[in-house]
Amino acid sequence: DGGITQSPKYLFRKEGQNVTLSCEQNLNHDAMYWYRQDPGQGLRLIYYSQIVNDFQKGDIAEGYSVSREKKESFPLTVTSAQKNPTAFYLCASSIDREGPGTEAFFGQGTRLTVV
Amino acid sequence: SQQGEEDPQALSIQEGENATMNCSYKTSINNLQWYRQNSGRGLVHLILIRSNEREKHSGRLRVTLDTSKKSSSLLITASRAADTASYFCATAGGSYIPTFGRGTSLIVHP
């Protein structure tokens, strides 16, 4: 089955801890994205990557870090510098070029809660 | 910054009725996409319309795009209870990165 997998589905973080959210895709997509979703605010872009070993900050990158060492993997680390990390995190991928395949495919999300 | 803004924020209809959602955006785009999200799940792509297209159909879905007004609409005909979800528009400019609005929450009563 081709798709994009996020893990874990639920994650609890203590104050001051870093946590890493996993995102893996087997769609051979070049581009991968991380979005944060809060109630009533839609999706906001955290980071994106259009090629291996390269990534760019989105609108709300502060307190987050990413890596793109392999085409199929784009993990997101929520650092202790992120003051309000409780949210639903969505990873997506796309072919990243003009043509019929520019739509994004999403994982099922990770719900992060600070305890 | 969020490019698209959906309207209305919430919509409640009876099964069998049509549902219309609107999306307005601010800057020029290459394409506009509509997605659906069931509660607590990821988004599912519904339809993509390019900036040089005016209308597209897919099953019970009809999307229009008016680039002069910077707006799009999604029409779901003959709604079903299973259509209950949030619907988002996403615009893509030169970088082709989808930028999402806040969504419309649709409830279809059986």
gemmi code that builds the backbone of each chain (N, CA, C; Angstrom):
import gemmi

chains = {
    "A": [
        ("ASP", (0.841, -1.194, 0.000), (0.000, 0.000, 0.000), (0.874, 1.241, 0.000)),
        ("GLY", (0.632, 2.164, -0.969), (1.366, 3.419, -0.958), (0.679, 4.378, -0.047)),
        ("GLY", (1.499, 5.174, 0.672), (0.878, 6.148, 1.543), (1.879, 6.876, 2.388)),
        ("ILE", (1.360, 7.634, 3.322), (2.183, 8.427, 4.228), (1.781, 8.074, 5.652)),
        ("THR", (2.753, 7.743, 6.457), (2.504, 7.228, 7.797), (3.107, 8.138, 8.848)),
        ("GLN", (2.277, 8.525, 9.802), (2.764, 9.309, 10.931), (2.681, 8.461, 12.193)),
        ("SER", (3.688, 8.651, 13.043), (3.643, 7.983, 14.345), (4.353, 8.825, 15.384)),
        ("PRO", (3.933, 8.708, 16.656), (2.759, 7.970, 17.105), (1.482, 8.745, 16.817)),
        ("LYS", (0.337, 8.143, 17.090), (-0.931, 8.839, 16.887), (-1.177, 9.839, 18.019)),
        ("TYR", (-0.787, 9.454, 19.228), (-0.906, 10.335, 20.389), (0.446, 10.419, 21.070)),
        ("LEU", (0.796, 11.592, 21.545), (2.093, 11.797, 22.190), (1.919, 12.796, 23.333)),
        ("PHE", (2.523, 12.447, 24.467), (2.447, 13.331, 25.623), (3.855, 13.796, 25.958)),
        ("ARG", (3.988, 15.065, 26.190), (5.307, 15.649, 26.460), (5.282, 16.391, 27.787)),
        ("LYS", (6.333, 16.212, 28.539), (6.473, 16.991, 29.766), (7.120, 18.326, 29.432)),
        ("GLU", (6.902, 19.286, 30.291), (7.530, 20.590, 30.118), (9.048, 20.423, 30.032)),
        ("GLY", (9.666, 21.101, 29.068), (11.122, 21.076, 28.940), (11.681, 19.922, 28.133)),
        ("GLN", (10.835, 19.025, 27.671), (11.297, 17.881, 26.876), (11.240, 18.173, 25.395)),
        ("ASN", (12.191, 17.578, 24.675), (12.077, 17.548, 23.216), (11.382, 16.246, 22.822)),
        ("VAL", (10.549, 16.304, 21.803), (9.929, 15.086, 21.284), (10.019, 15.111, 19.765)),
        ("THR", (10.088, 13.895, 19.174), (10.202, 13.793, 17.722), (9.008, 13.044, 17.164)),
        ("LEU", (8.394, 13.642, 16.147), (7.266, 13.041, 15.451), (7.785, 12.447, 14.141)),
        ("SER", (7.345, 11.240, 13.870), (7.830, 10.537, 12.685), (6.876, 10.727, 11.511)),
        ("CYS", (7.447, 10.845, 10.306), (6.669, 10.895, 9.080), (7.425, 10.146, 7.991)),
        ("GLU", (6.800, 9.119, 7.438), (7.417, 8.305, 6.397), (6.458, 8.176, 5.228)),
        ("GLN", (6.984, 8.291, 3.991), (6.140, 8.094, 2.819), (6.826, 7.155, 1.832)),
        ("ASN", (6.018, 6.324, 1.174), (6.543, 5.415, 0.148), (5.930, 5.730, -1.207)),
        ("LEU", (5.614, 7.013, -1.413), (5.003, 7.456, -2.660), (6.033, 7.999, -3.646)),
        ("ASN", (7.287, 7.988, -3.243), (8.376, 8.541, -4.059), (8.174, 10.026, -4.351)),
        ("HIS", (7.572, 10.728, -3.398), (7.358, 12.162, -3.553), (8.608, 12.947, -3.183)),
        ("ASP", (8.838, 14.024, -3.932), (9.990, 14.870, -3.628), (9.724, 15.797, -2.443)),
        ("ALA", (8.535, 16.373, -2.384), (8.238, 17.399, -1.384), (7.527, 16.805, -0.176)),
        ("MET", (7.910, 17.297, 0.994), (7.237, 16.910, 2.238), (7.023, 18.149, 3.087)),
        ("TYR", (5.953, 18.119, 3.881), (5.536, 19.298, 4.642), (5.102, 18.894, 6.054)),
        ("TRP", (5.275, 19.818, 6.973), (4.682, 19.691, 8.305), (3.766, 20.879, 8.549)),
        ("TYR", (2.533, 20.547, 8.987), (1.563, 21.567, 9.341), (1.136, 21.365, 10.789)),
        ("ARG", (0.755, 22.470, 11.398), (0.178, 22.434, 12.733), (-1.277, 22.871, 12.611)),
        ("GLN", (-2.170, 22.164, 13.309), (-3.582, 22.527, 13.273), (-4.072, 22.770, 14.684)),
        ("ASP", (-4.566, 23.965, 14.936), (-5.219, 24.324, 16.189), (-6.689, 24.583, 15.895)),
        ("PRO", (-7.549, 24.396, 16.890), (-8.990, 24.626, 16.665), (-9.250, 26.026, 16.143)),
        ("GLY", (-10.002, 26.107, 15.064), (-10.414, 27.394, 14.516), (-9.348, 28.139, 13.743)),
        ("GLN", (-8.163, 27.535, 13.575), (-7.082, 28.244, 12.873), (-6.622, 27.544, 11.611)),
        ("GLY", (-7.275, 26.481, 11.220), (-6.853, 25.814, 10.002), (-5.465, 25.222, 10.134)),
        ("LEU", (-4.780, 25.079, 9.023), (-3.440, 24.479, 9.001), (-2.398, 25.564, 8.773)),
        ("ARG", (-1.361, 25.547, 9.593), (-0.267, 26.490, 9.421), (1.027, 25.733, 9.137)),
        ("LEU", (1.785, 26.226, 8.192), (2.984, 25.538, 7.712), (4.147, 25.756, 8.670)),
        ("ILE", (4.767, 24.651, 9.105), (5.899, 24.731, 10.027), (7.216, 24.698, 9.244)),
        ("TYR", (7.432, 23.635, 8.501), (8.614, 23.447, 7.662), (8.213, 22.692, 6.407)),
        ("TYR", (9.006, 22.864, 5.359), (8.825, 22.049, 4.181), (10.176, 21.713, 3.564)),
        ("SER", (10.175, 20.642, 2.778), (11.389, 20.191, 2.117), (11.033, 19.768, 0.701)),
        ("GLN", (11.785, 20.256, -0.255), (11.495, 19.916, -1.647), (12.551, 18.987, -2.237)),
        ("ILE", (13.582, 18.694, -1.455), (14.628, 17.795, -1.922), (15.399, 17.288, -0.712)),
        ("VAL", (16.009, 16.133, -0.855), (16.782, 15.559, 0.253), (17.889, 16.518, 0.679)),
        ("ASN", (18.113, 16.557, 1.977), (19.166, 17.391, 2.592), (18.929, 18.885, 2.445)),
        ("ASP", (17.701, 19.252, 2.191), (17.347, 20.676, 2.128), (15.946, 20.876, 2.675)),
        ("PHE", (15.752, 21.936, 3.465), (14.428, 22.231, 3.986), (14.347, 23.732, 4.268)),
        ("GLN", (13.113, 24.215, 4.325), (12.876, 25.647, 4.492), (11.870, 25.895, 5.611)),
        ("LYS", (12.007, 27.011, 6.286), (11.056, 27.383, 7.325), (9.734, 27.814, 6.702)),
        ("GLY", (8.664, 27.441, 7.392), (7.353, 27.922, 7.018), (6.982, 29.131, 7.853)),
        ("ASP", (5.683, 29.294, 8.090), (5.198, 30.485, 8.795), (5.438, 30.449, 10.301)),
        ("ILE", (5.549, 29.246, 10.884), (5.630, 29.149, 12.352), (6.736, 28.190, 12.769)),
        ("ALA", (7.950, 28.368, 12.259), (9.048, 27.426, 12.485), (9.698, 27.536, 13.866)),
        ("GLU", (9.478, 28.615, 14.579), (10.176, 28.804, 15.858), (9.808, 27.714, 16.853)),
        ("GLY", (10.840, 27.095, 17.439), (10.620, 26.043, 18.418), (10.535, 24.653, 17.812)),
        ("TYR", (10.716, 24.561, 16.504), (10.675, 23.282, 15.800), (11.971, 23.073, 15.015)),
        ("SER", (12.305, 21.805, 14.757), (13.417, 21.504, 13.861), (13.071, 20.268, 13.050)),
        ("VAL", (13.694, 20.136, 11.885), (13.442, 18.995, 11.006), (14.755, 18.514, 10.408)),
        ("SER", (14.693, 17.347, 9.778), (15.804, 16.842, 8.983), (15.222, 16.125, 7.782)),
        ("ARG", (16.016, 16.016, 6.709), (15.564, 15.286, 5.514), (16.785, 14.545, 4.964)),
        ("GLU", (17.165, 13.500, 5.677), (18.330, 12.699, 5.275), (17.981, 11.666, 4.224)),
        ("LYS", (16.718, 11.275, 4.172), (16.255, 10.314, 3.180), (14.996, 10.863, 2.512)),
        ("LYS", (14.775, 10.495, 1.285), (13.637, 11.008, 0.535), (12.323, 10.650, 1.209)),
        ("GLU", (12.281, 9.454, 1.822), (11.006, 8.971, 2.344), (10.705, 9.419, 3.768)),
        ("SER", (11.648, 10.136, 4.426), (11.478, 10.429, 5.839), (11.666, 11.915, 6.134)),
        ("PHE", (10.792, 12.470, 6.974), (10.871, 13.897, 7.298), (10.421, 14.086, 8.753)),
        ("PRO", (11.253, 13.719, 9.718), (10.854, 13.828, 11.121), (10.845, 15.271, 11.630)),
        ("LEU", (9.932, 15.539, 12.535), (9.773, 16.862, 13.146), (10.084, 16.766, 14.628)),
        ("THR", (10.988, 17.600, 15.117), (11.274, 17.662, 16.547), (10.654, 18.920, 17.125)),
        ("VAL", (9.857, 18.731, 18.160), (9.270, 19.847, 18.893), (10.175, 20.090, 20.089)),
        ("THR", (10.848, 21.212, 20.107), (11.832, 21.463, 21.151), (11.192, 22.160, 22.348)),
        ("SER", (11.962, 22.247, 23.424), (11.475, 22.913, 24.632), (11.277, 24.411, 24.400)),
        ("ALA", (11.817, 24.931, 23.306), (11.652, 26.353, 22.991), (10.253, 26.668, 22.464)),
        ("GLN", (9.513, 25.628, 22.078), (8.137, 25.830, 21.596), (7.238, 25.948, 22.815)),
        ("LYS", (6.721, 27.141, 23.072), (6.027, 27.405, 24.328), (4.613, 26.865, 24.383)),
        ("ASN", (4.018, 26.622, 23.265), (2.639, 26.144, 23.249), (2.503, 25.006, 22.247)),
        ("PRO", (3.099, 23.850, 22.549), (3.166, 22.792, 21.545), (1.918, 21.932, 21.422)),
        ("THR", (0.981, 22.048, 22.346), (-0.211, 21.205, 22.278), (-0.992, 21.528, 21.019)),
        ("ALA", (-1.120, 20.538, 20.120), (-1.777, 20.756, 18.830), (-1.850, 19.424, 18.101)),
        ("PHE", (-2.486, 19.451, 16.952), (-2.565, 18.310, 16.042), (-1.582, 18.589, 14.912)),
        ("TYR", (-0.639, 17.657, 14.697), (0.416, 17.859, 13.702), (0.183, 16.946, 12.506)),
        ("LEU", (0.228, 17.540, 11.340), (-0.044, 16.811, 10.100), (1.162, 16.884, 9.171)),
        ("CYS", (1.535, 15.739, 8.662), (2.604, 15.635, 7.681), (1.974, 15.370, 6.318)),
        ("ALA", (2.548, 15.928, 5.271), (2.021, 15.734, 3.925), (3.169, 15.611, 2.941)),
        ("SER", (2.874, 15.057, 1.771), (3.875, 14.980, 0.712), (3.198, 15.253, -0.628)),
        ("SER", (4.001, 15.653, -1.598), (3.483, 15.860, -2.948), (4.618, 15.678, -3.933)),
        ("ILE", (4.263, 15.563, -5.219), (5.267, 15.353, -6.255), (6.115, 16.594, -6.455)),
        ("ASP", (5.566, 17.757, -6.180), (6.309, 19.020, -6.222), (6.758, 19.420, -7.622)),
        ("ARG", (5.873, 19.314, -8.562), (6.103, 19.977, -9.828), (4.742, 20.154, -10.484)),
        ("GLU", (4.669, 21.055, -11.415), (3.408, 21.311, -12.088), (2.969, 20.062, -12.843)),
        ("GLY", (1.712, 19.811, -12.837), (1.207, 18.632, -13.514), (0.069, 18.050, -12.707)),
        ("PRO", (-0.430, 16.922, -13.078), (-1.611, 16.378, -12.401), (-1.351, 15.924, -10.984)),
        ("GLY", (-0.107, 15.848, -10.571), (0.163, 15.295, -9.245), (0.550, 16.287, -8.188)),
        ("THR", (0.134, 17.536, -8.291), (0.587, 18.512, -7.317), (-0.219, 18.494, -6.031)),
        ("GLU", (-1.265, 17.649, -5.962), (-2.035, 17.618, -4.724), (-1.211, 16.981, -3.621)),
        ("ALA", (-1.538, 17.359, -2.376), (-0.819, 16.834, -1.219), (-1.545, 15.619, -0.650)),
        ("PHE", (-0.757, 14.658, -0.218), (-1.268, 13.483, 0.464), (-0.901, 13.606, 1.940)),
        ("PHE", (-1.861, 13.378, 2.819), (-1.657, 13.601, 4.237), (-1.593, 12.292, 5.025)),
        ("GLY", (-0.803, 12.333, 6.099), (-0.856, 11.284, 7.093), (-2.064, 11.482, 7.993)),
        ("GLN", (-2.225, 10.578, 8.968), (-3.393, 10.624, 9.842), (-3.190, 11.537, 11.041)),
        ("GLY", (-2.013, 12.108, 11.174), (-1.798, 13.102, 12.211), (-1.275, 12.542, 13.513)),
        ("THR", (-0.602, 13.399, 14.264), (-0.158, 13.100, 15.628), (-0.713, 14.179, 16.540)),
        ("ARG", (-1.397, 13.744, 17.585), (-1.929, 14.718, 18.553), (-0.943, 14.789, 19.718)),
        ("LEU", (-0.339, 15.955, 19.870), (0.662, 16.178, 20.925), (0.025, 16.973, 22.053)),
        ("THR", (0.233, 16.472, 23.257), (-0.299, 17.149, 24.443), (0.824, 17.348, 25.456)),
        ("VAL", (0.915, 18.541, 25.990), (1.887, 18.812, 27.053), (1.224, 18.544, 28.394)),
        ("VAL", (1.922, 17.739, 29.217), (1.343, 17.388, 30.532), (2.212, 17.960, 31.651)),
    ],
    "B": [
        ("SER", (1.125, 32.943, 7.255), (-0.084, 33.668, 6.864), (-0.988, 32.707, 6.109)),
        ("GLN", (-2.308, 32.833, 6.303), (-3.237, 31.968, 5.629), (-3.768, 32.681, 4.413)),
        ("GLN", (-3.660, 32.023, 3.284), (-4.037, 32.627, 2.023), (-5.533, 32.584, 1.820)),
        ("GLY", (-6.132, 31.398, 1.965), (-7.546, 31.273, 1.688), (-8.398, 31.457, 2.921)),
        ("GLU", (-9.592, 31.966, 2.716), (-10.566, 32.090, 3.795), (-11.872, 31.483, 3.318)),
        ("GLU", (-12.330, 30.463, 4.048), (-13.576, 29.815, 3.656), (-14.777, 30.505, 4.294)),
        ("ASP", (-15.870, 30.392, 3.626), (-17.126, 30.988, 4.097), (-18.270, 30.092, 3.638)),
        ("PRO", (-19.225, 29.716, 4.507), (-19.291, 30.098, 5.915), (-18.325, 29.263, 6.776)),
        ("GLN", (-18.178, 29.621, 8.033), (-17.357, 28.827, 8.945), (-18.053, 27.525, 9.285)),
        ("ALA", (-19.395, 27.556, 9.337), (-20.160, 26.355, 9.658), (-21.414, 26.337, 8.806)),
        ("LEU", (-21.822, 25.126, 8.435), (-22.984, 24.939, 7.571), (-23.724, 23.688, 8.023)),
        ("SER", (-25.029, 23.810, 8.241), (-25.831, 22.682, 8.698), (-27.012, 22.517, 7.744)),
        ("ILE", (-27.130, 21.341, 7.134), (-28.180, 21.108, 6.141), (-28.796, 19.737, 6.357)),
        ("GLN", (-29.881, 19.465, 5.637), (-30.529, 18.163, 5.677), (-30.003, 17.308, 4.518)),
        ("GLU", (-30.026, 16.020, 4.757), (-29.629, 15.077, 3.712), (-30.445, 15.337, 2.451)),
        ("GLY", (-29.779, 15.278, 1.307), (-30.450, 15.529, 0.041), (-30.311, 16.953, -0.463)),
        ("GLU", (-30.017, 17.882, 0.442), (-29.824, 19.266, 0.028), (-28.428, 19.450, -0.549)),
        ("ASN", (-28.259, 20.554, -1.254), (-26.933, 20.903, -1.771), (-26.185, 21.753, -0.745)),
        ("ALA", (-24.868, 21.610, -0.714), (-24.024, 22.404, 0.189), (-23.044, 23.216, -0.641)),
        ("THR", (-22.986, 24.499, -0.378), (-22.060, 25.365, -1.105), (-21.123, 26.057, -0.123)),
        ("MET", (-19.835, 25.951, -0.405), (-18.811, 26.596, 0.414), (-17.978, 27.489, -0.493)),
        ("ASN", (-17.544, 28.599, 0.044), (-16.780, 29.563, -0.733), (-15.395, 29.755, -0.142)),
        ("CYS", (-14.469, 30.143, -1.015), (-13.089, 30.388, -0.600), (-12.617, 31.657, -1.294)),
        ("SER", (-12.084, 32.586, -0.535), (-11.495, 33.788, -1.121), (-10.017, 33.817, -0.768)),
        ("TYR", (-9.215, 34.365, -1.674), (-7.773, 34.419, -1.455), (-7.242, 35.771, -1.905)),
        ("LYS", (-5.965, 36.034, -1.603), (-5.476, 37.401, -1.766), (-4.474, 37.572, -2.910)),
        ("THR", (-3.602, 36.587, -3.115), (-2.565, 36.777, -4.130), (-2.775, 35.823, -5.297)),
        ("SER", (-2.050, 36.022, -6.389), (-2.235, 35.183, -7.573), (-1.825, 33.740, -7.280)),
        ("ILE", (-2.453, 32.830, -7.980), (-2.243, 31.414, -7.705), (-1.962, 30.644, -8.986)),
        ("ASN", (-1.347, 29.469, -8.829), (-1.222, 28.513, -9.935), (-2.368, 27.520, -9.921)),
        ("ASN", (-2.774, 27.126, -8.725), (-3.921, 26.244, -8.634), (-4.592, 26.401, -7.279)),
        ("LEU", (-5.797, 25.894, -7.176), (-6.545, 25.907, -5.924), (-7.086, 24.500, -5.715)),
        ("GLN", (-6.986, 24.029, -4.489), (-7.387, 22.660, -4.186), (-8.398, 22.658, -3.052)),
        ("TRP", (-9.260, 21.681, -3.067), (-10.206, 21.475, -1.966), (-9.899, 20.133, -1.309)),
        ("TYR", (-9.941, 20.156, 0.029), (-9.681, 18.966, 0.821), (-10.831, 18.772, 1.809)),
        ("ARG", (-10.936, 17.542, 2.259), (-11.920, 17.183, 3.270), (-11.179, 16.582, 4.458)),
        ("GLN", (-11.680, 16.879, 5.686), (-11.084, 16.309, 6.887), (-12.196, 15.815, 7.799)),
        ("ASN", (-12.172, 14.526, 8.078), (-13.051, 13.979, 9.100), (-12.417, 14.241, 10.459)),
        ("SER", (-13.233, 14.328, 11.473), (-12.778, 14.732, 12.799), (-11.589, 13.895, 13.275)),
        ("GLY", (-10.505, 14.576, 13.636), (-9.346, 13.895, 14.188), (-8.521, 13.102, 13.188)),
        ("ARG", (-8.768, 13.305, 11.904), (-8.036, 12.549, 10.883), (-7.236, 13.482, 9.983)),
        ("GLY", (-6.477, 12.887, 9.076), (-5.748, 13.680, 8.096), (-6.665, 14.204, 7.011)),
        ("LEU", (-6.124, 15.064, 6.155), (-6.913, 15.635, 5.063), (-6.875, 14.719, 3.845)),
        ("VAL", (-7.974, 14.727, 3.114), (-8.071, 13.950, 1.890), (-8.328, 14.907, 0.738)),
        ("HIS", (-7.524, 14.789, -0.310), (-7.663, 15.670, -1.466), (-8.942, 15.334, -2.229)),
        ("LEU", (-9.704, 16.380, -2.583), (-10.943, 16.180, -3.329), (-10.789, 16.558, -4.800)),
        ("ILE", (-10.274, 17.753, -5.045), (-10.262, 18.244, -6.426), (-9.272, 19.394, -6.545)),
        ("LEU", (-8.628, 19.486, -7.679), (-7.681, 20.569, -7.974), (-8.165, 21.300, -9.212)),
        ("ILE", (-8.150, 22.622, -9.170), (-8.509, 23.424, -10.336), (-7.365, 24.393, -10.607)),
        ("ARG", (-6.945, 24.449, -11.863), (-5.817, 25.298, -12.228), (-6.293, 26.720, -12.501)),
        ("SER", (-5.367, 27.651, -12.491), (-5.732, 29.051, -12.617), (-6.350, 29.377, -13.978)),
        ("ASN", (-6.115, 28.536, -14.985), (-6.695, 28.802, -16.304), (-7.999, 28.015, -16.536)),
        ("GLU", (-8.487, 27.378, -15.492), (-9.746, 26.653, -15.575), (-10.823, 27.418, -14.819)),
        ("ARG", (-12.071, 27.229, -15.225), (-13.169, 27.956, -14.577), (-14.088, 27.020, -13.787)),
        ("GLU", (-14.152, 25.775, -14.211), (-15.061, 24.849, -13.547), (-14.546, 23.430, -13.703)),
        ("LYS", (-14.721, 22.618, -12.637), (-14.380, 21.197, -12.703), (-15.417, 20.404, -11.939)),
        ("HIS", (-15.627, 19.192, -12.398), (-16.590, 18.304, -11.754), (-15.891, 17.009, -11.362)),
        ("SER", (-16.356, 16.443, -10.245), (-15.908, 15.119, -9.853), (-17.030, 14.477, -9.049)),
        ("GLY", (-17.750, 13.567, -9.681), (-18.887, 12.939, -8.998), (-19.920, 13.984, -8.587)),
        ("ARG", (-20.204, 14.058, -7.283), (-21.181, 15.024, -6.774), (-20.545, 16.379, -6.454)),
        ("LEU", (-19.291, 16.534, -6.764), (-18.581, 17.786, -6.468), (-18.470, 18.648, -7.716)),
        ("ARG", (-18.692, 19.957, -7.509), (-18.482, 20.920, -8.586), (-17.710, 22.088, -7.996)),
        ("VAL", (-16.587, 22.407, -8.620), (-15.748, 23.513, -8.165), (-15.691, 24.570, -9.259)),
        ("THR", (-15.831, 25.811, -8.849), (-15.656, 26.928, -9.775), (-14.516, 27.808, -9.293)),
        ("LEU", (-13.904, 28.510, -10.209), (-12.806, 29.422, -9.887), (-12.985, 30.706, -10.688)),
        ("ASP", (-12.963, 31.820, -9.979), (-13.036, 33.132, -10.614), (-11.779, 33.899, -10.199)),
        ("THR", (-10.775, 33.896, -11.056), (-9.499, 34.538, -10.703), (-9.616, 36.052, -10.648)),
        ("SER", (-10.589, 36.631, -11.361), (-10.758, 38.087, -11.311), (-11.274, 38.524, -9.947)),
        ("LYS", (-12.063, 37.658, -9.311), (-12.587, 37.954, -7.966), (-11.768, 37.259, -6.889)),
        ("LYS", (-10.779, 36.485, -7.301), (-9.961, 35.715, -6.358), (-10.862, 34.894, -5.422)),
        ("SER", (-11.707, 34.098, -6.034), (-12.626, 33.291, -5.227), (-12.921, 31.972, -5.928)),
        ("SER", (-13.303, 30.995, -5.105), (-13.678, 29.675, -5.582), (-14.871, 29.190, -4.768)),
        ("SER", (-15.634, 28.291, -5.352), (-16.722, 27.687, -4.603), (-16.706, 26.183, -4.803)),
        ("LEU", (-17.121, 25.475, -3.763), (-17.278, 24.021, -3.800), (-18.744, 23.720, -3.565)),
        ("LEU", (-19.343, 23.013, -4.504), (-20.733, 22.606, -4.385), (-20.779, 21.095, -4.240)),
        ("ILE", (-21.450, 20.625, -3.198), (-21.705, 19.203, -3.017), (-23.188, 19.002, -3.245)),
        ("THR", (-23.530, 18.253, -4.262), (-24.944, 18.043, -4.569), (-25.483, 16.815, -3.844)),
        ("ALA", (-26.788, 16.846, -3.561), (-27.464, 15.708, -2.934), (-26.673, 15.179, -1.742)),
        ("SER", (-26.452, 16.053, -0.753), (-25.596, 15.714, 0.386), (-26.079, 14.480, 1.134)),
        ("ARG", (-25.114, 13.779, 1.696), (-25.380, 12.592, 2.502), (-24.820, 12.817, 3.903)),
        ("ALA", (-25.316, 12.069, 4.867), (-24.796, 12.186, 6.234), (-23.288, 11.940, 6.265)),
        ("ALA", (-22.810, 11.057, 5.388), (-21.383, 10.732, 5.336), (-20.533, 11.891, 4.827)),
        ("ASP", (-21.161, 12.946, 4.287), (-20.402, 14.121, 3.843), (-20.041, 15.031, 5.014)),
        ("THR", (-20.566, 14.749, 6.199), (-20.248, 15.537, 7.382), (-18.744, 15.526, 7.635)),
        ("ALA", (-18.136, 16.712, 7.621), (-16.681, 16.846, 7.727), (-16.339, 18.332, 7.679)),
        ("SER", (-15.048, 18.628, 7.804), (-14.564, 19.987, 7.541), (-13.965, 20.025, 6.152)),
        ("TYR", (-14.181, 21.121, 5.460), (-13.697, 21.271, 4.089), (-12.777, 22.480, 4.031)),
        ("PHE", (-11.608, 22.276, 3.425), (-10.586, 23.314, 3.351), (-10.234, 23.600, 1.902)),
        ("CYS", (-10.015, 24.877, 1.610), (-9.396, 25.214, 0.335), (-7.921, 25.489, 0.586)),
        ("ALA", (-7.114, 25.188, -0.410), (-5.671, 25.430, -0.328), (-5.223, 26.040, -1.643)),
        ("THR", (-4.499, 27.129, -1.555), (-3.989, 27.779, -2.756), (-2.503, 27.478, -2.890)),
        ("ALA", (-2.034, 27.442, -4.129), (-0.618, 27.201, -4.411), (-0.151, 28.226, -5.417)),
        ("GLY", (0.907, 28.931, -5.048), (1.482, 29.923, -5.950), (2.677, 29.365, -6.684)),
        ("GLY", (3.683, 30.189, -6.865), (4.843, 29.788, -7.642), (5.628, 28.637, -7.052)),
        ("SER", (5.618, 28.507, -5.732), (6.362, 27.436, -5.080), (5.567, 26.136, -5.004)),
        ("TYR", (4.274, 26.172, -5.365), (3.386, 25.003, -5.317), (3.218, 24.445, -3.913)),
        ("ILE", (3.475, 25.242, -2.890), (3.248, 24.788, -1.516), (1.814, 25.099, -1.148)),
        ("PRO", (1.023, 24.098, -0.739), (-0.381, 24.368, -0.397), (-0.496, 25.233, 0.856)),
        ("THR", (-1.256, 26.311, 0.755), (-1.523, 27.199, 1.878), (-3.011, 27.150, 2.161)),
        ("PHE", (-3.352, 26.802, 3.408), (-4.729, 26.459, 3.747), (-5.467, 27.590, 4.438)),
        ("GLY", (-6.799, 27.566, 4.274), (-7.674, 28.433, 5.030), (-8.098, 27.761, 6.325)),
        ("ARG", (-9.072, 28.381, 7.005), (-9.533, 27.866, 8.298), (-10.598, 26.788, 8.184)),
        ("GLY", (-11.177, 26.624, 7.014), (-12.121, 25.542, 6.808), (-13.573, 25.891, 7.065)),
        ("THR", (-14.443, 25.105, 6.452), (-15.886, 25.156, 6.699), (-16.298, 23.834, 7.318)),
        ("SER", (-16.984, 23.901, 8.441), (-17.489, 22.694, 9.092), (-18.892, 22.409, 8.578)),
        ("LEU", (-19.064, 21.273, 7.902), (-20.351, 20.891, 7.319), (-20.979, 19.771, 8.137)),
        ("ILE", (-22.230, 19.959, 8.524), (-22.996, 18.904, 9.185), (-24.204, 18.609, 8.308)),
        ("VAL", (-24.342, 17.332, 7.931), (-25.486, 16.896, 7.144), (-26.349, 16.008, 8.024)),
        ("HIS", (-27.557, 16.458, 8.294), (-28.469, 15.722, 9.178), (-29.251, 14.672, 8.389)),
        ("PRO", (-29.266, 13.418, 8.904), (-29.996, 12.357, 8.187), (-31.505, 12.548, 8.263)),
    ],
}
model = gemmi.Model(1)
for chain_id, residues in chains.items():
    chain = gemmi.Chain(chain_id)
    for i, (resn, *xyz) in enumerate(residues, 1):
        res = gemmi.Residue()
        res.name, res.seqid = resn, gemmi.SeqId(i, " ")
        for name, pos in zip(("N", "CA", "C"), xyz):
            atom = gemmi.Atom()
            atom.name, atom.element = name, gemmi.Element(name[0])
            atom.pos, atom.b_iso = gemmi.Position(*pos), 0.0
            res.add_atom(atom)
        chain.add_residue(res)
    model.add_chain(chain)
structure = gemmi.Structure()
structure.add_model(model)
structure.setup_entities()
